[in-house]
Amino acid sequence: MDEPDPHGVADPAQPYGILIVDDEEAIRESLELTLSDEYRVFTAANGRDGLAIFDAEDIALVIVDQNMPGLTGVEFLEKVIERDVRAIRMMLTGYADISSLARAVNTGRIYRYITKPWEPSELRINVKRALESYALSSENSALAGALAEANERLRAENRYLREEVERRYSFEGIIGDSPAMQRVFEIMKKVAETDATVLITGETGTGKELVARAIHYGGTRKEKRFLAQNCGALPDTLLESELFGHRRGAFTGANQDKKGLFEAADGGTIFLDEIGETEPGMQVRLLRVLQEGEIRPVGSSDTLNVDVRVLAATNRDLESRVQEDRFREDLFYRLRVVEIEVPPLRERRSDIPSLADHFLESANGRMKRSIKGFSNAAMDLLTAYVWRGNVRELENEIERVVVLAGDEQQVSVEMLSAPIRGGQPNPIPASASDAEIEDWNLNLSVDNMKRRMITQAISDTGSKTRAAERLGIPRQSLQKMMKRLGLTKEASAG
């Protein structure tokens, strides 16, 4: 076990230690008599013995004679400074040797001189003030150490959080082994190495912002900020202030200057979601940023230069909006230097099991659950469902299942929401027409009705045999139908 540092932070419950070093015994005794009522006093007749005491004891204040055989007072104080710079240093002197005094001030860095003879009451006051200075120095040292430790901990946490963000929003953080997603990854990896403006298109809920973040954190700007703004969430005037900032007094309520997102993201990336919702005036201002790298805060006559990579996203058909004169053609082509189309979930059904497992694991962690996975029938229905809300809808469905799971250890068909339960486990082709999708939904409804009838019959009769009789079908047909519909709990009935 390490020995405690004798010169650490002073223990407030213990009197301060004072070391007196003087070759005259009478002076040592006099000083000890004056100070021993309030402090722990140690004495030494020479510098060598004084340093031994200093190393062994917790010394806050040193009083040393200017002239001693062996180590002089100044030389002794130099040794003290090497050991603990915080210890207060006072010197006894009986004459005014200017050169010795100058050396003591410059090298020994003394707190105060004590002239011989001294007044005991004045000495006590000087010692008290010196130790108050020591206490403050010790407290500041402790605070500085704590601050340094906190800063290092904060730096470590920041490194961890940055690494966690980079991991979470890396290409590996986007789940997708389907051919459609592999094509997306291929383009993402190429554009991440550049500063090219990218237009990310796709239906609501497909993960366009996730793609944008992965591009940012996979590129050279990852050490700088990634800021996102939904352009459809604010009216044009507020959006202008949010993106470009404003000056004090620019409008009612502008009580101080505000830095806009473009300025705040300087050196990094800004993600403009729902870019298709912007009005013509805003489109002009965005075009200027892309062309010139200049912004003008609201209420200012000055322009600011910014270095920001722009990633934009939309679930609209911008090309059609250009033809309808609802979106500027020049801005459209400036945004679409590279286009990444994120496929809807129905076009990447092979990714649904991996996505469902990922969302289940995430929800388990947040809600302290331990659901192990999905029954085959439940996964078949998840894979077959239309998912008009795409990945976001799937994530919400899994979260709902976990919230309502209770003590269940596996996700079964019965735990899925009504629109998903009871469907046939045959995926709809990506090319399916609206009529085919409606037919498939009709089959869902029919199977859902069958499930309710079977469940009610088994509940009323207490066995599958009597339930089959009530339903007018053979018991073997009932068992096959229950297996197809995923009625695992009811199958355990007699």
SEKOLFI-723477 format. One record per residue (C-alpha): x negated, y negated, z negated; residue in one letter. Coordinates in pm, whole numbers, plus 50000, padded with zeros to 5 digits. Example, Ala and Ser with C-alpha at 12.3 -4.5 7.8 and 13.67 -1.06 7.14 Angstrom:
2
<<48770,50450,49220>,A>
<<48633,50106,49286>,S>
This chain:
494
<<50000,50000,50000>,M>
<<49861,49656,50097>,D>
<<49767,49414,49820>,E>
<<49991,49106,49804>,P>
<<49842,48784,49939>,D>
<<49734,48582,49629>,P>
<<49777,48261,49826>,H>
<<50127,48325,49965>,G>
<<50437,48119,49886>,V>
<<50431,48010,49521>,A>
<<50655,48194,49277>,D>
<<50874,47921,49122>,P>
<<50916,48130,48805>,A>
<<50538,48132,48744>,Q>
<<50331,47821,48645>,P>
<<50093,47697,48909>,Y>
<<49732,47816,48889>,G>
<<49459,47549,48856>,I>
<<49089,47625,48901>,L>
<<48833,47396,48730>,I>
<<48470,47427,48843>,V>
<<48210,47222,48655>,D>
<<47868,47303,48516>,D>
<<47938,47105,48197>,E>
<<48125,47313,47940>,E>
<<48265,47009,47757>,A>
<<48431,46880,48073>,I>
<<48579,47223,48148>,R>
<<48720,47248,47794>,E>
<<48861,46895,47805>,S>
<<49038,46949,48138>,L>
<<49171,47288,48025>,E>
<<49305,47134,47704>,L>
<<49478,46856,47901>,T>
<<49647,47089,48152>,L>
<<49695,47430,47991>,S>
<<50031,47343,47833>,D>
<<50198,47327,48175>,E>
<<49979,47537,48405>,Y>
<<49768,47851,48421>,R>
<<49413,47717,48401>,V>
<<49102,47908,48515>,F>
<<48746,47774,48466>,T>
<<48407,47848,48618>,A>
<<48060,47705,48555>,A>
<<47939,47734,48916>,N>
<<48063,47765,49270>,G>
<<47996,48139,49305>,R>
<<48207,48229,49001>,D>
<<48471,47977,49110>,G>
<<48513,48145,49452>,L>
<<48548,48484,49285>,A>
<<48832,48348,49072>,I>
<<48990,48176,49373>,F>
<<48991,48504,49566>,D>
<<49144,48698,49277>,A>
<<49408,48457,49151>,E>
<<49696,48253,49294>,D>
<<49537,47909,49291>,I>
<<49735,47601,49396>,A>
<<49491,47326,49286>,L>
<<49111,47310,49264>,V>
<<48926,47047,49053>,I>
<<48553,47056,49120>,V>
<<48258,46847,49009>,D>
<<48082,46653,49285>,Q>
<<47731,46747,49175>,N>
<<47659,47103,49065>,M>
<<47357,47332,49094>,P>
<<47384,47589,49372>,G>
<<47696,47505,49570>,L>
<<47774,47134,49561>,T>
<<48131,47020,49517>,G>
<<48172,46950,49890>,V>
<<48021,47288,49988>,E>
<<48252,47462,49743>,F>
<<48557,47287,49892>,L>
<<48450,47389,50242>,E>
<<48459,47752,50125>,K>
<<48804,47694,49970>,V>
<<48937,47552,50298>,I>
<<48819,47864,50481>,E>
<<49018,48078,50240>,R>
<<49339,47874,50204>,D>
<<49378,47534,50365>,V>
<<49695,47468,50164>,R>
<<49519,47462,49824>,A>
<<49505,47103,49693>,I>
<<49149,46977,49639>,R>
<<49046,46716,49377>,M>
<<48691,46606,49291>,M>
<<48528,46482,48973>,L>
<<48267,46207,49016>,T>
<<48070,45995,48777>,G>
<<47910,45755,49025>,Y>
<<47978,45590,49357>,A>
<<47752,45758,49615>,D>
<<47901,45625,49939>,I>
<<47748,45890,50168>,S>
<<47858,46173,49936>,S>
<<48207,46027,49911>,L>
<<48230,45998,50290>,A>
<<48126,46362,50335>,R>
<<48374,46475,50071>,A>
<<48656,46290,50247>,V>
<<48564,46413,50596>,N>
<<48455,46769,50519>,T>
<<48612,46861,50188>,G>
<<48938,46684,50272>,R>
<<49002,46600,49910>,I>
<<49343,46491,49783>,Y>
<<49210,46255,49514>,R>
<<48896,46154,49321>,Y>
<<48892,46169,48941>,I>
<<48640,45933,48790>,T>
<<48462,46012,48467>,K>
<<48580,45941,48208>,P>
<<48948,45994,48289>,W>
<<49271,45903,48115>,E>
<<49459,46231,48024>,P>
<<49807,46090,48099>,S>
<<49693,45955,48434>,E>
<<49530,46290,48513>,L>
<<49855,46475,48439>,R>
<<50045,46243,48673>,I>
<<49791,46294,48953>,N>
<<49799,46672,48907>,V>
<<50179,46676,48905>,K>
<<50196,46479,49231>,R>
<<49929,46699,49387>,A>
<<50125,47013,49303>,L>
<<50446,46860,49438>,E>
<<50256,46813,49763>,S>
<<50143,47177,49743>,Y>
<<50500,47297,49687>,A>
<<50618,47101,49991>,L>
<<50332,47237,50199>,S>
<<50412,47594,50089>,S>
<<50780,47548,50169>,E>
<<50697,47403,50512>,N>
<<50459,47691,50576>,S>
<<50727,47944,50482>,A>
<<50981,47766,50701>,L>
<<50732,47752,50990>,A>
<<50668,48124,50951>,G>
<<51040,48198,50942>,A>
<<51094,47974,51245>,L>
<<50813,48145,51434>,A>
<<50962,48484,51349>,E>
<<51310,48369,51452>,A>
<<51173,48229,51779>,N>
<<50994,48553,51855>,E>
<<51309,48747,51775>,R>
<<51508,48512,51998>,L>
<<51255,48553,52280>,R>
<<51277,48930,52242>,A>
<<51658,48915,52244>,E>
<<51653,48689,52551>,N>
<<51420,48931,52728>,R>
<<51649,49219,52635>,Y>
<<51962,49031,52746>,L>
<<51802,48929,53075>,R>
<<51692,49285,53140>,E>
<<52039,49407,53043>,E>
<<52204,49155,53278>,V>
<<51966,49249,53560>,E>
<<52038,49617,53497>,R>
<<52412,49564,53476>,R>
<<52427,49358,53794>,Y>
<<52165,49550,53990>,S>
<<52256,49754,54297>,F>
<<52249,50060,54071>,E>
<<52516,49895,53857>,G>
<<52765,49910,54145>,I>
<<52921,50255,54170>,I>
<<52965,50391,54519>,G>
<<52827,50691,54709>,D>
<<53078,50674,54992>,S>
<<52954,50590,55344>,P>
<<53148,50263,55333>,A>
<<52966,50149,55019>,M>
<<52628,50270,55144>,Q>
<<52666,50033,55438>,R>
<<52739,49750,55194>,V>
<<52430,49835,54987>,F>
<<52214,49835,55296>,E>
<<52312,49478,55384>,I>
<<52291,49363,55020>,M>
<<51932,49481,54986>,K>
<<51829,49299,55300>,K>
<<51991,48965,55214>,V>
<<51879,48974,54849>,A>
<<51520,48919,54962>,E>
<<51617,48598,55142>,T>
<<51790,48268,55062>,D>
<<52052,48318,55333>,A>
<<52407,48200,55267>,T>
<<52639,48500,55240>,V>
<<53015,48525,55287>,L>
<<53161,48819,55093>,I>
<<53505,48926,55215>,T>
<<53750,49183,55087>,G>
<<54082,49234,54916>,E>
<<54150,49117,54562>,T>
<<53991,49343,54304>,G>
<<53728,49501,54526>,T>
<<53434,49360,54327>,G>
<<53316,49068,54538>,K>
<<53168,48879,54242>,E>
<<52983,49194,54134>,L>
<<52826,49208,54481>,V>
<<52728,48840,54455>,A>
<<52565,48890,54116>,R>
<<52373,49194,54239>,A>
<<52237,48989,54532>,I>
<<52126,48713,54293>,H>
<<51962,48943,54038>,Y>
<<51800,49146,54314>,G>
<<51630,48840,54465>,G>
<<51359,48586,54390>,T>
<<51599,48350,54208>,R>
<<51690,48599,53935>,K>
<<51502,48401,53668>,E>
<<51726,48101,53736>,K>
<<52098,48058,53669>,R>
<<52390,48226,53841>,F>
<<52703,48011,53813>,L>
<<53046,48100,53948>,A>
<<53352,47889,54025>,Q>
<<53693,48000,54147>,N>
<<53783,47734,54401>,C>
<<54151,47823,54388>,G>
<<54176,47770,54013>,A>
<<54149,47389,54015>,L>
<<54305,47105,54214>,P>
<<54072,46933,54459>,D>
<<53988,46633,54235>,T>
<<53895,46847,53935>,L>
<<53705,47092,54154>,L>
<<53493,46806,54291>,E>
<<53397,46699,53939>,S>
<<53329,47058,53836>,E>
<<53099,47125,54130>,L>
<<52927,46789,54176>,F>
<<52960,46628,53832>,G>
<<53070,46274,53756>,H>
<<52948,45950,53606>,R>
<<53092,45783,53300>,R>
<<53396,45574,53388>,G>
<<53448,45745,53725>,A>
<<53809,45818,53630>,F>
<<54037,45816,53328>,T>
<<53893,46043,53064>,G>
<<53536,46038,53203>,A>
<<53381,45918,52877>,N>
<<53031,46037,52957>,Q>
<<52817,46162,53243>,D>
<<52874,46526,53334>,K>
<<52636,46749,53525>,K>
<<52809,46955,53797>,G>
<<52755,47324,53868>,L>
<<52537,47256,54173>,F>
<<52298,47048,53964>,E>
<<52309,47294,53674>,A>
<<52231,47583,53911>,A>
<<51932,47405,54069>,D>
<<51679,47670,54166>,G>
<<51937,47945,54122>,G>
<<52261,48060,54281>,T>
<<52618,47932,54287>,I>
<<52907,48166,54370>,F>
<<53214,48001,54522>,L>
<<53502,48246,54487>,D>
<<53820,48201,54690>,E>
<<53647,47954,54920>,I>
<<53942,47978,55157>,G>
<<54161,47789,54907>,E>
<<53962,47463,54938>,T>
<<54114,47151,55091>,E>
<<53962,46973,55398>,P>
<<53801,46697,55187>,G>
<<53622,46950,54967>,M>
<<53515,47144,55274>,Q>
<<53336,46833,55406>,V>
<<53146,46790,55079>,R>
<<53049,47157,55069>,L>
<<52926,47135,55428>,L>
<<52694,46850,55331>,R>
<<52544,47055,55049>,V>
<<52478,47344,55287>,L>
<<52334,47121,55560>,Q>
<<52135,46865,55361>,E>
<<52101,47008,55011>,G>
<<52252,46685,54875>,E>
<<52530,46619,54626>,I>
<<52687,46297,54504>,R>
<<52849,46295,54159>,P>
<<53195,46140,54141>,V>
<<53163,45769,54066>,G>
<<52797,45748,54171>,S>
<<52644,45577,54475>,S>
<<52329,45787,54448>,D>
<<52271,46131,54595>,T>
<<52082,46414,54427>,L>
<<51881,46681,54602>,N>
<<51943,47037,54484>,V>
<<51793,47371,54574>,D>
<<52081,47614,54534>,V>
<<52164,47935,54715>,R>
<<52533,47955,54803>,V>
<<52725,48282,54797>,L>
<<53095,48254,54883>,A>
<<53385,48497,54875>,A>
<<53739,48512,55005>,T>
<<54027,48754,55039>,N>
<<54164,48544,55325>,R>
<<54107,48584,55698>,D>
<<53899,48268,55739>,L>
<<53870,48312,56114>,E>
<<54249,48291,56146>,S>
<<54255,47988,55918>,R>
<<53997,47822,56143>,V>
<<54222,47881,56442>,Q>
<<54512,47732,56246>,E>
<<54300,47422,56165>,D>
<<54320,47503,55795>,R>
<<53948,47567,55753>,F>
<<53658,47380,55912>,R>
<<53489,47580,56184>,E>
<<53144,47432,56113>,D>
<<53171,47523,55743>,L>
<<53291,47871,55835>,F>
<<52981,47941,56042>,Y>
<<52756,47782,55780>,R>
<<52900,48016,55519>,L>
<<52897,48324,55739>,R>
<<52524,48340,55808>,V>
<<52564,48695,55680>,V>
<<52901,48857,55611>,E>
<<52949,49146,55371>,I>
<<53289,49312,55382>,E>
<<53365,49503,55062>,V>
<<53592,49798,55148>,P>
<<53921,49851,54962>,P>
<<53938,50147,54727>,L>
<<54163,50345,54961>,R>
<<53877,50349,55213>,E>
<<53631,50490,54960>,R>
<<53839,50748,54774>,R>
<<53536,50970,54715>,S>
<<53412,50700,54473>,D>
<<53724,50712,54253>,I>
<<53610,51000,54024>,P>
<<53277,50827,53951>,S>
<<53451,50493,53894>,L>
<<53713,50652,53667>,A>
<<53446,50827,53460>,D>
<<53250,50501,53431>,H>
<<53554,50302,53317>,F>
<<53650,50579,53073>,L>
<<53305,50577,52914>,E>
<<53311,50198,52889>,S>
<<53660,50189,52733>,A>
<<53565,50469,52490>,N>
<<53275,50258,52365>,G>
<<53482,49943,52321>,R>
<<53773,50116,52146>,M>
<<53583,50375,51941>,K>
<<53745,50667,52126>,R>
<<53590,50997,52238>,S>
<<53799,51109,52536>,I>
<<53591,51361,52727>,K>
<<53725,51328,53079>,G>
<<54021,51395,53308>,F>
<<54224,51705,53380>,S>
<<54201,51822,53741>,N>
<<54564,51727,53803>,A>
<<54514,51378,53658>,A>
<<54203,51317,53868>,M>
<<54385,51441,54179>,D>
<<54657,51182,54122>,L>
<<54406,50903,54058>,L>
<<54226,50991,54379>,T>
<<54549,51006,54578>,A>
<<54700,50679,54454>,Y>
<<54714,50375,54685>,V>
<<54541,50127,54446>,W>
<<54663,49809,54607>,R>
<<54479,49621,54329>,G>
<<54163,49816,54413>,N>
<<53883,49872,54157>,V>
<<54028,49617,53916>,R>
<<54361,49802,53908>,E>
<<54182,50133,53847>,L>
<<53985,49981,53560>,E>
<<54303,49841,53403>,N>
<<54476,50179,53437>,E>
<<54193,50361,53258>,I>
<<54184,50098,52983>,E>
<<54561,50136,52933>,R>
<<54519,50514,52909>,V>
<<54249,50482,52641>,V>
<<54450,50227,52441>,V>
<<54749,50464,52423>,L>
<<54552,50790,52399>,A>
<<54584,50844,52025>,G>
<<54398,51167,51934>,D>
<<54395,51306,52287>,E>
<<54058,51447,52394>,Q>
<<54124,51454,52769>,Q>
<<54323,51238,53009>,V>
<<54620,51439,53132>,S>
<<54886,51359,53390>,V>
<<55133,51259,53117>,E>
<<54897,50981,53001>,M>
<<54894,50807,53339>,L>
<<55133,50522,53414>,S>
<<55465,50586,53590>,A>
<<55360,50471,53940>,P>
<<55072,50720,53941>,I>
<<55234,51024,53776>,R>
<<55399,51293,53981>,G>
<<55225,51233,54313>,G>
<<55108,51500,54553>,Q>
<<54728,51549,54527>,P>
<<54663,51482,54895>,N>
<<54485,51154,54968>,P>
<<54642,50909,55206>,I>
<<54416,50863,55512>,P>
<<54262,50517,55541>,A>
<<54440,50480,55876>,S>
<<54785,50560,55732>,A>
<<55066,50338,55856>,S>
<<55305,50155,55625>,D>
<<55575,50413,55707>,A>
<<55343,50699,55608>,E>
<<55259,50526,55283>,I>
<<55631,50478,55210>,E>
<<55691,50851,55273>,D>
<<55410,50935,55036>,W>
<<55558,50709,54769>,N>
<<55894,50883,54817>,L>
<<55725,51217,54747>,N>
<<55580,51062,54434>,L>
<<55926,50970,54314>,S>
<<56070,51316,54391>,V>
<<55789,51493,54205>,D>
<<55831,51254,53915>,N>
<<56199,51345,53895>,M>
<<56108,51717,53904>,K>
<<55868,51665,53619>,R>
<<56133,51499,53403>,R>
<<56387,51775,53476>,M>
<<56139,52055,53395>,I>
<<56021,51884,53077>,T>
<<56380,51832,52961>,Q>
<<56482,52191,53043>,A>
<<56190,52342,52849>,I>
<<56256,52108,52558>,S>
<<56626,52204,52546>,D>
<<56586,52582,52590>,T>
<<56256,52643,52417>,G>
<<56110,52871,52686>,S>
<<56011,52872,53052>,K>
<<56230,53173,53124>,T>
<<56550,53004,53006>,R>
<<56440,52674,53162>,A>
<<56403,52852,53500>,A>
<<56754,52996,53462>,E>
<<56896,52650,53388>,R>
<<56717,52502,53690>,L>
<<56828,52789,53914>,G>
<<56480,52896,54025>,I>
<<56268,53208,53956>,P>
<<56030,53188,53657>,R>
<<55731,53245,53887>,Q>
<<55835,52949,54105>,S>
<<55870,52734,53794>,L>
<<55517,52822,53684>,Q>
<<55372,52736,54027>,K>
<<55561,52408,54032>,M>
<<55443,52319,53682>,M>
<<55084,52392,53776>,K>
<<55107,52170,54086>,R>
<<55263,51889,53885>,L>
<<54999,51919,53612>,G>
<<55243,52002,53332>,L>
<<54980,52165,53113>,T>
<<55148,52104,52776>,K>
<<55484,52241,52879>,E>
<<55314,52551,53029>,A>
<<55226,52662,52677>,S>
<<55592,52713,52594>,A>
<<55725,53075,52583>,G>
